Amino acid sequence: RLGRVPDDELALELGVSYQFVAAKRVELGIPAMRRSSLKWTDEIVKQMGKISDAQIAKQLGRTAGLVRLKRIELGIAPYQ
């Protein structure tokens, strides 16, 4: 998944540091995945913590890891 998923997302999923993932990707000669711009609308943010990260990710066509990172950044507790 190196190069197909952003390093920070992959690191979060694997429970390792961002630096570890980036170093391994560089060591293997794999270019980094470039994120496309995604606007985090009020509507999307209001769903965070009310439905699963996976459900939001599916709506956005992104990974659950990306949604989780944004939710954590915003200080929103996960959906229970």
N, CA, C and O atoms as a CHARMM CRD file, in Angstrom:
* protein
*
  320
    1    1 ARG  N      0.81400  -1.19800   0.00000 PROA 1      0.00000
    2    1 ARG  CA     0.00000   0.00000   0.00000 PROA 1      0.00000
    3    1 ARG  C      0.85800   1.26200   0.00000 PROA 1      0.00000
    4    1 ARG  O      0.34500   2.37700  -0.09200 PROA 1      0.00000
    5    2 LEU  N      2.17000   1.06700   0.10500 PROA 2      0.00000
    6    2 LEU  CA     3.07000   2.21800   0.04000 PROA 2      0.00000
    7    2 LEU  C      2.89400   2.93200  -1.29300 PROA 2      0.00000
    8    2 LEU  O      2.90400   2.30800  -2.35400 PROA 2      0.00000
    9    3 GLY  N      2.73200   4.24700  -1.22200 PROA 3      0.00000
   10    3 GLY  CA     2.55600   5.03400  -2.43100 PROA 3      0.00000
   11    3 GLY  C      1.12700   5.09700  -2.92200 PROA 3      0.00000
   12    3 GLY  O      0.79900   5.93000  -3.76600 PROA 3      0.00000
   13    4 ARG  N      0.27300   4.23400  -2.41000 PROA 4      0.00000
   14    4 ARG  CA    -1.14500   4.24900  -2.80200 PROA 4      0.00000
   15    4 ARG  C     -2.01800   4.85800  -1.70900 PROA 4      0.00000
   16    4 ARG  O     -3.16100   5.24700  -1.94900 PROA 4      0.00000
   17    5 VAL  N     -1.45400   4.93300  -0.49900 PROA 5      0.00000
   18    5 VAL  CA    -2.12700   5.52600   0.65400 PROA 5      0.00000
   19    5 VAL  C     -1.14400   6.53900   1.23400 PROA 5      0.00000
   20    5 VAL  O      0.05100   6.25100   1.30700 PROA 5      0.00000
   21    6 PRO  N     -1.61400   7.71600   1.64600 PROA 6      0.00000
   22    6 PRO  CA    -0.68700   8.68900   2.25000 PROA 6      0.00000
   23    6 PRO  C      0.06700   8.09000   3.44000 PROA 6      0.00000
   24    6 PRO  O     -0.48400   7.29400   4.20100 PROA 6      0.00000
   25    7 ASP  N      1.32100   8.48000   3.58500 PROA 7      0.00000
   26    7 ASP  CA     2.17800   7.91900   4.62700 PROA 7      0.00000
   27    7 ASP  C      1.56700   8.03700   6.01600 PROA 7      0.00000
   28    7 ASP  O      1.63800   7.09000   6.79900 PROA 7      0.00000
   29    8 ASP  N      0.96200   9.19100   6.34100 PROA 8      0.00000
   30    8 ASP  CA     0.41700   9.36900   7.68300 PROA 8      0.00000
   31    8 ASP  C     -0.76700   8.44500   7.95000 PROA 8      0.00000
   32    8 ASP  O     -0.93200   7.95400   9.06600 PROA 8      0.00000
   33    9 GLU  N     -1.58700   8.20800   6.93400 PROA 9      0.00000
   34    9 GLU  CA    -2.71400   7.28100   7.09200 PROA 9      0.00000
   35    9 GLU  C     -2.21300   5.85500   7.30600 PROA 9      0.00000
   36    9 GLU  O     -2.68700   5.14300   8.19200 PROA 9      0.00000
   37   10 LEU  N     -1.25800   5.45400   6.49200 PROA 10     0.00000
   38   10 LEU  CA    -0.72500   4.09900   6.59400 PROA 10     0.00000
   39   10 LEU  C     -0.04600   3.89500   7.94700 PROA 10     0.00000
   40   10 LEU  O     -0.17800   2.83300   8.55700 PROA 10     0.00000
   41   11 ALA  N      0.67300   4.90100   8.41200 PROA 11     0.00000
   42   11 ALA  CA     1.32700   4.82300   9.71900 PROA 11     0.00000
   43   11 ALA  C      0.29700   4.63700  10.83000 PROA 11     0.00000
   44   11 ALA  O      0.49300   3.82400  11.73300 PROA 11     0.00000
   45   12 LEU  N     -0.78900   5.38300  10.76500 PROA 12     0.00000
   46   12 LEU  CA    -1.84700   5.27900  11.76400 PROA 12     0.00000
   47   12 LEU  C     -2.46200   3.88500  11.75400 PROA 12     0.00000
   48   12 LEU  O     -2.68100   3.28700  12.80800 PROA 12     0.00000
   49   13 GLU  N     -2.73600   3.37700  10.57600 PROA 13     0.00000
   50   13 GLU  CA    -3.33000   2.04200  10.45600 PROA 13     0.00000
   51   13 GLU  C     -2.39900   0.95000  10.97800 PROA 13     0.00000
   52   13 GLU  O     -2.85700  -0.02500  11.57400 PROA 13     0.00000
   53   14 LEU  N     -1.09600   1.11000  10.75800 PROA 14     0.00000
   54   14 LEU  CA    -0.12300   0.09200  11.16000 PROA 14     0.00000
   55   14 LEU  C      0.40200   0.27700  12.58200 PROA 14     0.00000
   56   14 LEU  O      1.05200  -0.61400  13.13000 PROA 14     0.00000
   57   15 GLY  N      0.11900   1.43300  13.17300 PROA 15     0.00000
   58   15 GLY  CA     0.60500   1.70300  14.52100 PROA 15     0.00000
   59   15 GLY  C      2.09900   1.97800  14.58100 PROA 15     0.00000
   60   15 GLY  O      2.76600   1.64300  15.56000 PROA 15     0.00000
   61   16 VAL  N      2.61600   2.59100  13.52300 PROA 16     0.00000
   62   16 VAL  CA     4.03400   2.96100  13.46700 PROA 16     0.00000
   63   16 VAL  C      4.13100   4.45400  13.17800 PROA 16     0.00000
   64   16 VAL  O      3.12200   5.10500  12.90700 PROA 16     0.00000
   65   17 SER  N      5.33300   4.99000  13.23700 PROA 17     0.00000
   66   17 SER  CA     5.49800   6.42200  12.99600 PROA 17     0.00000
   67   17 SER  C      5.40700   6.75100  11.50400 PROA 17     0.00000
   68   17 SER  O      5.66600   5.91900  10.63500 PROA 17     0.00000
   69   18 TYR  N      5.03100   7.99200  11.25600 PROA 18     0.00000
   70   18 TYR  CA     5.00100   8.51200   9.89500 PROA 18     0.00000
   71   18 TYR  C      6.39000   8.41600   9.27400 PROA 18     0.00000
   72   18 TYR  O      6.53100   8.07200   8.10000 PROA 18     0.00000
   73   19 GLN  N      7.41700   8.72100  10.06900 PROA 19     0.00000
   74   19 GLN  CA     8.79100   8.70600   9.57300 PROA 19     0.00000
   75   19 GLN  C      9.20400   7.30300   9.13400 PROA 19     0.00000
   76   19 GLN  O      9.91200   7.14600   8.13900 PROA 19     0.00000
   77   20 PHE  N      8.76500   6.28400   9.87200 PROA 20     0.00000
   78   20 PHE  CA     9.09200   4.90500   9.51900 PROA 20     0.00000
   79   20 PHE  C      8.51100   4.55300   8.15000 PROA 20     0.00000
   80   20 PHE  O      9.19800   3.99200   7.29600 PROA 20     0.00000
   81   21 VAL  N      7.24800   4.88800   7.95600 PROA 21     0.00000
   82   21 VAL  CA     6.58400   4.59300   6.67900 PROA 21     0.00000
   83   21 VAL  C      7.26000   5.35700   5.54200 PROA 21     0.00000
   84   21 VAL  O      7.54200   4.78700   4.48800 PROA 21     0.00000
   85   22 ALA  N      7.51500   6.64000   5.75500 PROA 22     0.00000
   86   22 ALA  CA     8.14700   7.45400   4.70900 PROA 22     0.00000
   87   22 ALA  C      9.53400   6.92200   4.35700 PROA 22     0.00000
   88   22 ALA  O      9.89400   6.84400   3.18200 PROA 22     0.00000
   89   23 ALA  N     10.30900   6.55700   5.37700 PROA 23     0.00000
   90   23 ALA  CA    11.66000   6.04700   5.13300 PROA 23     0.00000
   91   23 ALA  C     11.62200   4.73800   4.34800 PROA 23     0.00000
   92   23 ALA  O     12.42800   4.53400   3.44000 PROA 23     0.00000
   93   24 LYS  N     10.70200   3.86400   4.69000 PROA 24     0.00000
   94   24 LYS  CA    10.59300   2.58100   3.99100 PROA 24     0.00000
   95   24 LYS  C     10.18200   2.80300   2.53100 PROA 24     0.00000
   96   24 LYS  O     10.71400   2.16200   1.62500 PROA 24     0.00000
   97   25 ARG  N      9.23300   3.71500   2.31500 PROA 25     0.00000
   98   25 ARG  CA     8.77400   4.00800   0.96200 PROA 25     0.00000
   99   25 ARG  C      9.92500   4.56200   0.12300 PROA 25     0.00000
  100   25 ARG  O     10.10800   4.16100  -1.02600 PROA 25     0.00000
  101   26 VAL  N     10.69800   5.47900   0.69500 PROA 26     0.00000
  102   26 VAL  CA    11.85100   6.05900  -0.01600 PROA 26     0.00000
  103   26 VAL  C     12.89900   4.98200  -0.29100 PROA 26     0.00000
  104   26 VAL  O     13.45700   4.91700  -1.38600 PROA 26     0.00000
  105   27 GLU  N     13.16000   4.14300   0.70500 PROA 27     0.00000
  106   27 GLU  CA    14.13400   3.04500   0.55600 PROA 27     0.00000
  107   27 GLU  C     13.76800   2.14100  -0.61700 PROA 27     0.00000
  108   27 GLU  O     14.64600   1.65500  -1.32900 PROA 27     0.00000
  109   28 LEU  N     12.47500   1.91800  -0.81500 PROA 28     0.00000
  110   28 LEU  CA    12.01600   1.04200  -1.89300 PROA 28     0.00000
  111   28 LEU  C     11.82000   1.78700  -3.21200 PROA 28     0.00000
  112   28 LEU  O     11.45200   1.18700  -4.22200 PROA 28     0.00000
  113   29 GLY  N     12.06900   3.09700  -3.19800 PROA 29     0.00000
  114   29 GLY  CA    11.95000   3.88100  -4.42700 PROA 29     0.00000
  115   29 GLY  C     10.51900   4.11800  -4.87300 PROA 29     0.00000
  116   29 GLY  O     10.25900   4.28900  -6.06400 PROA 29     0.00000
  117   30 ILE  N      9.60300   4.13100  -3.93900 PROA 30     0.00000
  118   30 ILE  CA     8.18900   4.33100  -4.26500 PROA 30     0.00000
  119   30 ILE  C      7.84000   5.80100  -4.02900 PROA 30     0.00000
  120   30 ILE  O      8.07100   6.32100  -2.93800 PROA 30     0.00000
  121   31 PRO  N      7.29000   6.47000  -5.03800 PROA 31     0.00000
  122   31 PRO  CA     6.91800   7.87900  -4.83700 PROA 31     0.00000
  123   31 PRO  C      5.74600   8.02100  -3.86900 PROA 31     0.00000
  124   31 PRO  O      4.91300   7.12300  -3.74600 PROA 31     0.00000
  125   32 ALA  N      5.69800   9.15400  -3.19100 PROA 32     0.00000
  126   32 ALA  CA     4.61000   9.42900  -2.24200 PROA 32     0.00000
  127   32 ALA  C      3.31400   9.67100  -2.98000 PROA 32     0.00000
  128   32 ALA  O      3.30600  10.19400  -4.09500 PROA 32     0.00000
  129   33 MET  N      2.22400   9.28900  -2.35200 PROA 33     0.00000
  130   33 MET  CA     0.90400   9.59600  -2.89700 PROA 33     0.00000
  131   33 MET  C      0.60100  11.05600  -2.62500 PROA 33     0.00000
  132   33 MET  O      0.78800  11.53800  -1.50800 PROA 33     0.00000
  133   34 ARG  N      0.14500  11.74000  -3.61800 PROA 34     0.00000
  134   34 ARG  CA    -0.24100  13.14100  -3.45500 PROA 34     0.00000
  135   34 ARG  C     -1.72300  13.18800  -3.09500 PROA 34     0.00000
  136   34 ARG  O     -2.55700  12.57800  -3.76400 PROA 34     0.00000
  137   35 ARG  N     -2.02900  13.90600  -2.05100 PROA 35     0.00000
  138   35 ARG  CA    -3.43000  14.06200  -1.65100 PROA 35     0.00000
  139   35 ARG  C     -4.10600  15.05800  -2.58800 PROA 35     0.00000
  140   35 ARG  O     -3.53900  16.09000  -2.94600 PROA 35     0.00000
  141   36 SER  N     -5.31400  14.72200  -2.96600 PROA 36     0.00000
  142   36 SER  CA    -6.09800  15.70500  -3.69400 PROA 36     0.00000
  143   36 SER  C     -6.76800  16.59000  -2.64700 PROA 36     0.00000
  144   36 SER  O     -6.95300  16.18000  -1.50100 PROA 36     0.00000
  145   37 SER  N     -7.11500  17.76000  -3.03700 PROA 37     0.00000
  146   37 SER  CA    -7.72600  18.65300  -2.05800 PROA 37     0.00000
  147   37 SER  C     -9.13500  18.16500  -1.73400 PROA 37     0.00000
  148   37 SER  O     -9.90200  17.78600  -2.62000 PROA 37     0.00000
  149   38 LEU  N     -9.44500  18.18500  -0.47700 PROA 38     0.00000
  150   38 LEU  CA   -10.76100  17.77100  -0.00600 PROA 38     0.00000
  151   38 LEU  C    -11.25900  18.85100   0.92500 PROA 38     0.00000
  152   38 LEU  O    -10.59300  19.19800   1.90000 PROA 38     0.00000
  153   39 LYS  N    -12.40200  19.37000   0.63500 PROA 39     0.00000
  154   39 LYS  CA   -12.98400  20.40000   1.48600 PROA 39     0.00000
  155   39 LYS  C    -13.79800  19.71000   2.57900 PROA 39     0.00000
  156   39 LYS  O    -14.72500  18.95100   2.29500 PROA 39     0.00000
  157   40 TRP  N    -13.43800  19.98300   3.82400 PROA 40     0.00000
  158   40 TRP  CA   -14.15400  19.42300   4.96500 PROA 40     0.00000
  159   40 TRP  C    -15.31500  20.36400   5.28900 PROA 40     0.00000
  160   40 TRP  O    -15.17700  21.29700   6.08000 PROA 40     0.00000
  161   41 THR  N    -16.45100  20.10000   4.66500 PROA 41     0.00000
  162   41 THR  CA   -17.62000  20.96300   4.84600 PROA 41     0.00000
  163   41 THR  C    -18.20500  20.78600   6.24200 PROA 41     0.00000
  164   41 THR  O    -17.94100  19.79500   6.92300 PROA 41     0.00000
  165   42 ASP  N    -19.00800  21.77000   6.65400 PROA 42     0.00000
  166   42 ASP  CA   -19.69500  21.68500   7.94500 PROA 42     0.00000
  167   42 ASP  C    -20.56400  20.42900   8.01400 PROA 42     0.00000
  168   42 ASP  O    -20.67100  19.79500   9.06400 PROA 42     0.00000
  169   43 GLU  N    -21.18000  20.07800   6.89200 PROA 43     0.00000
  170   43 GLU  CA   -22.05100  18.89100   6.83600 PROA 43     0.00000
  171   43 GLU  C    -21.25000  17.61600   7.14500 PROA 43     0.00000
  172   43 GLU  O    -21.71000  16.75400   7.89400 PROA 43     0.00000
  173   44 ILE  N    -20.06300  17.50800   6.56800 PROA 44     0.00000
  174   44 ILE  CA   -19.21400  16.33300   6.80700 PROA 44     0.00000
  175   44 ILE  C    -18.76800  16.31400   8.26500 PROA 44     0.00000
  176   44 ILE  O    -18.85200  15.28200   8.93100 PROA 44     0.00000
  177   45 VAL  N    -18.29900  17.44800   8.75600 PROA 45     0.00000
  178   45 VAL  CA   -17.80600  17.51900  10.12700 PROA 45     0.00000
  179   45 VAL  C    -18.91400  17.17800  11.12300 PROA 45     0.00000
  180   45 VAL  O    -18.65500  16.51200  12.12500 PROA 45     0.00000
  181   46 LYS  N    -20.13900  17.62300  10.86200 PROA 46     0.00000
  182   46 LYS  CA   -21.26300  17.33700  11.76600 PROA 46     0.00000
  183   46 LYS  C    -21.55900  15.83600  11.85300 PROA 46     0.00000
  184   46 LYS  O    -22.10700  15.37600  12.85500 PROA 46     0.00000
  185   47 GLN  N    -21.20800  15.07500  10.83000 PROA 47     0.00000
  186   47 GLN  CA   -21.43100  13.61900  10.83500 PROA 47     0.00000
  187   47 GLN  C    -20.39700  12.88400  11.68000 PROA 47     0.00000
  188   47 GLN  O    -20.64600  11.77500  12.15100 PROA 47     0.00000
  189   48 MET  N    -19.22900  13.51100  11.87000 PROA 48     0.00000
  190   48 MET  CA   -18.14600  12.85000  12.60000 PROA 48     0.00000
  191   48 MET  C    -18.56100  12.58200  14.04300 PROA 48     0.00000
  192   48 MET  O    -19.06700  13.46800  14.73300 PROA 48     0.00000
  193   49 GLY  N    -18.34000  11.35000  14.48700 PROA 49     0.00000
  194   49 GLY  CA   -18.71400  10.94300  15.82500 PROA 49     0.00000
  195   49 GLY  C    -20.15000  10.46200  15.91900 PROA 49     0.00000
  196   49 GLY  O    -20.54200   9.84900  16.91200 PROA 49     0.00000
  197   50 LYS  N    -20.94000  10.73900  14.88100 PROA 50     0.00000
  198   50 LYS  CA   -22.33900  10.30800  14.85200 PROA 50     0.00000
  199   50 LYS  C    -22.53400   9.06900  13.99400 PROA 50     0.00000
  200   50 LYS  O    -23.45500   8.28300  14.21500 PROA 50     0.00000
  201   51 ILE  N    -21.64900   8.90400  13.00700 PROA 51     0.00000
  202   51 ILE  CA   -21.60900   7.68200  12.20500 PROA 51     0.00000
  203   51 ILE  C    -20.14300   7.26400  12.10300 PROA 51     0.00000
  204   51 ILE  O    -19.25100   8.04000  12.44500 PROA 51     0.00000
  205   52 SER  N    -19.89900   6.06700  11.64300 PROA 52     0.00000
  206   52 SER  CA   -18.52600   5.56100  11.61700 PROA 52     0.00000
  207   52 SER  C    -17.66100   6.29600  10.59500 PROA 52     0.00000
  208   52 SER  O    -18.15000   6.82900   9.59900 PROA 52     0.00000
  209   53 ASP  N    -16.36700   6.30400  10.87700 PROA 53     0.00000
  210   53 ASP  CA   -15.40300   6.89900   9.94500 PROA 53     0.00000
  211   53 ASP  C    -15.49500   6.21400   8.58400 PROA 53     0.00000
  212   53 ASP  O    -15.36400   6.86000   7.54500 PROA 53     0.00000
  213   54 ALA  N    -15.72100   4.90500   8.59900 PROA 54     0.00000
  214   54 ALA  CA   -15.82700   4.14400   7.34400 PROA 54     0.00000
  215   54 ALA  C    -17.01300   4.60300   6.51000 PROA 54     0.00000
  216   54 ALA  O    -16.91600   4.68600   5.28600 PROA 54     0.00000
  217   55 GLN  N    -18.12800   4.90100   7.16000 PROA 55     0.00000
  218   55 GLN  CA   -19.30800   5.37300   6.42300 PROA 55     0.00000
  219   55 GLN  C    -19.05300   6.73500   5.79200 PROA 55     0.00000
  220   55 GLN  O    -19.42600   6.97700   4.64500 PROA 55     0.00000
  221   56 ILE  N    -18.41800   7.61500   6.54400 PROA 56     0.00000
  222   56 ILE  CA   -18.09300   8.93900   6.00400 PROA 56     0.00000
  223   56 ILE  C    -17.10100   8.79500   4.84700 PROA 56     0.00000
  224   56 ILE  O    -17.24300   9.44000   3.80900 PROA 56     0.00000
  225   57 ALA  N    -16.10900   7.94700   5.04200 PROA 57     0.00000
  226   57 ALA  CA   -15.10500   7.72300   3.99800 PROA 57     0.00000
  227   57 ALA  C    -15.74600   7.22800   2.71300 PROA 57     0.00000
  228   57 ALA  O    -15.38100   7.66200   1.62000 PROA 57     0.00000
  229   58 LYS  N    -16.69400   6.32800   2.84600 PROA 58     0.00000
  230   58 LYS  CA   -17.37700   5.78400   1.66100 PROA 58     0.00000
  231   58 LYS  C    -18.11500   6.89900   0.91800 PROA 58     0.00000
  232   58 LYS  O    -18.09200   6.94900  -0.31200 PROA 58     0.00000
  233   59 GLN  N    -18.76600   7.78400   1.66000 PROA 59     0.00000
  234   59 GLN  CA   -19.47900   8.91100   1.04600 PROA 59     0.00000
  235   59 GLN  C    -18.51900   9.82500   0.28400 PROA 59     0.00000
  236   59 GLN  O    -18.85400  10.35900  -0.77400 PROA 59     0.00000
  237   60 LEU  N    -17.31600   9.99200   0.84500 PROA 60     0.00000
  238   60 LEU  CA   -16.33800  10.91100   0.26400 PROA 60     0.00000
  239   60 LEU  C    -15.44800  10.26900  -0.79200 PROA 60     0.00000
  240   60 LEU  O    -14.75900  10.96500  -1.53800 PROA 60     0.00000
  241   61 GLY  N    -15.46400   8.93300  -0.85300 PROA 61     0.00000
  242   61 GLY  CA   -14.55600   8.23800  -1.76000 PROA 61     0.00000
  243   61 GLY  C    -13.11800   8.30300  -1.28300 PROA 61     0.00000
  244   61 GLY  O    -12.18800   8.32600  -2.09000 PROA 61     0.00000
  245   62 ARG  N    -12.93700   8.33400   0.04100 PROA 62     0.00000
  246   62 ARG  CA   -11.62300   8.39600   0.66500 PROA 62     0.00000
  247   62 ARG  C    -11.47500   7.21700   1.61800 PROA 62     0.00000
  248   62 ARG  O    -12.37200   6.38100   1.72300 PROA 62     0.00000
  249   63 THR  N    -10.33900   7.15300   2.31300 PROA 63     0.00000
  250   63 THR  CA   -10.12900   6.06300   3.25700 PROA 63     0.00000
  251   63 THR  C    -10.64100   6.45400   4.64200 PROA 63     0.00000
  252   63 THR  O    -10.72400   7.63400   4.98100 PROA 63     0.00000
  253   64 ALA  N    -10.98000   5.43500   5.43400 PROA 64     0.00000
  254   64 ALA  CA   -11.41200   5.67000   6.80600 PROA 64     0.00000
  255   64 ALA  C    -10.28000   6.28000   7.61900 PROA 64     0.00000
  256   64 ALA  O    -10.52700   7.05400   8.54400 PROA 64     0.00000
  257   65 GLY  N     -9.04300   5.93900   7.28300 PROA 65     0.00000
  258   65 GLY  CA    -7.89300   6.50200   7.97900 PROA 65     0.00000
  259   65 GLY  C     -7.81600   8.01400   7.83100 PROA 65     0.00000
  260   65 GLY  O     -7.47900   8.71700   8.78400 PROA 65     0.00000
  261   66 LEU  N     -8.12300   8.51300   6.65000 PROA 66     0.00000
  262   66 LEU  CA    -8.11400   9.95700   6.41700 PROA 66     0.00000
  263   66 LEU  C     -9.18300  10.62800   7.27100 PROA 66     0.00000
  264   66 LEU  O     -8.93100  11.65900   7.89400 PROA 66     0.00000
  265   67 VAL  N    -10.37300  10.04300   7.29800 PROA 67     0.00000
  266   67 VAL  CA   -11.46900  10.59800   8.09700 PROA 67     0.00000
  267   67 VAL  C    -11.09700  10.55500   9.57900 PROA 67     0.00000
  268   67 VAL  O    -11.35300  11.50900  10.31500 PROA 67     0.00000
  269   68 ARG  N    -10.49900   9.45900  10.01000 PROA 68     0.00000
  270   68 ARG  CA   -10.09200   9.32600  11.41100 PROA 68     0.00000
  271   68 ARG  C     -9.07100  10.39700  11.78200 PROA 68     0.00000
  272   68 ARG  O     -9.17800  11.01200  12.84300 PROA 68     0.00000
  273   69 LEU  N     -8.09500  10.62300  10.92800 PROA 69     0.00000
  274   69 LEU  CA    -7.09000  11.65400  11.18700 PROA 69     0.00000
  275   69 LEU  C     -7.74000  13.02700  11.35900 PROA 69     0.00000
  276   69 LEU  O     -7.39900  13.76800  12.28100 PROA 69     0.00000
  277   70 LYS  N     -8.66100  13.35900  10.48300 PROA 70     0.00000
  278   70 LYS  CA    -9.33100  14.65400  10.55800 PROA 70     0.00000
  279   70 LYS  C    -10.18300  14.74000  11.81500 PROA 70     0.00000
  280   70 LYS  O    -10.20100  15.77600  12.48000 PROA 70     0.00000
  281   71 ARG  N    -10.88800  13.66700  12.15000 PROA 71     0.00000
  282   71 ARG  CA   -11.73300  13.64700  13.34600 PROA 71     0.00000
  283   71 ARG  C    -10.89000  13.87100  14.59500 PROA 71     0.00000
  284   71 ARG  O    -11.26400  14.64700  15.47400 PROA 71     0.00000
  285   72 ILE  N     -9.75300  13.18800  14.67000 PROA 72     0.00000
  286   72 ILE  CA    -8.84200  13.34200  15.80900 PROA 72     0.00000
  287   72 ILE  C     -8.30700  14.77300  15.85200 PROA 72     0.00000
  288   72 ILE  O     -8.23800  15.38400  16.91900 PROA 72     0.00000
  289   73 GLU  N     -7.93000  15.30200  14.69000 PROA 73     0.00000
  290   73 GLU  CA    -7.42100  16.67700  14.60300 PROA 73     0.00000
  291   73 GLU  C     -8.44800  17.67400  15.14700 PROA 73     0.00000
  292   73 GLU  O     -8.08500  18.66900  15.77200 PROA 73     0.00000
  293   74 LEU  N     -9.73300  17.39700  14.90200 PROA 74     0.00000
  294   74 LEU  CA   -10.80100  18.28500  15.35200 PROA 74     0.00000
  295   74 LEU  C    -11.23500  18.01100  16.79300 PROA 74     0.00000
  296   74 LEU  O    -12.06300  18.73900  17.34100 PROA 74     0.00000
  297   75 GLY  N    -10.67300  16.95100  17.41200 PROA 75     0.00000
  298   75 GLY  CA   -11.02300  16.63500  18.79700 PROA 75     0.00000
  299   75 GLY  C    -12.38900  16.00900  18.96300 PROA 75     0.00000
  300   75 GLY  O    -13.02800  16.16800  20.00200 PROA 75     0.00000
  301   76 ILE  N    -12.84300  15.29200  17.93400 PROA 76     0.00000
  302   76 ILE  CA   -14.16900  14.66200  17.97500 PROA 76     0.00000
  303   76 ILE  C    -13.99700  13.20100  18.35100 PROA 76     0.00000
  304   76 ILE  O    -13.18800  12.49000  17.75400 PROA 76     0.00000
  305   77 ALA  N    -14.75400  12.75800  19.33500 PROA 77     0.00000
  306   77 ALA  CA   -14.69900  11.36500  19.78100 PROA 77     0.00000
  307   77 ALA  C    -15.24300  10.44900  18.68700 PROA 77     0.00000
  308   77 ALA  O    -16.08900  10.86100  17.89400 PROA 77     0.00000
  309   78 PRO  N    -14.75500   9.20000  18.64400 PROA 78     0.00000
  310   78 PRO  CA   -15.23900   8.26600  17.61900 PROA 78     0.00000
  311   78 PRO  C    -16.68800   7.83000  17.87500 PROA 78     0.00000
  312   78 PRO  O    -17.19200   7.89400  18.99700 PROA 78     0.00000
  313   79 TYR  N    -17.32100   7.39500  16.81800 PROA 79     0.00000
  314   79 TYR  CA   -18.67300   6.84600  16.88800 PROA 79     0.00000
  315   79 TYR  C    -18.63600   5.55700  17.70800 PROA 79     0.00000
  316   79 TYR  O    -17.75100   4.72400  17.51800 PROA 79     0.00000
  317   80 GLN  N    -19.58300   5.39600  18.60700 PROA 80     0.00000
  318   80 GLN  CA   -19.63900   4.17700  19.44400 PROA 80     0.00000
  319   80 GLN  C    -20.72900   3.25600  18.98200 PROA 80     0.00000
  320   80 GLN  O    -20.92200   2.18800  19.56400 PROA 80     0.00000
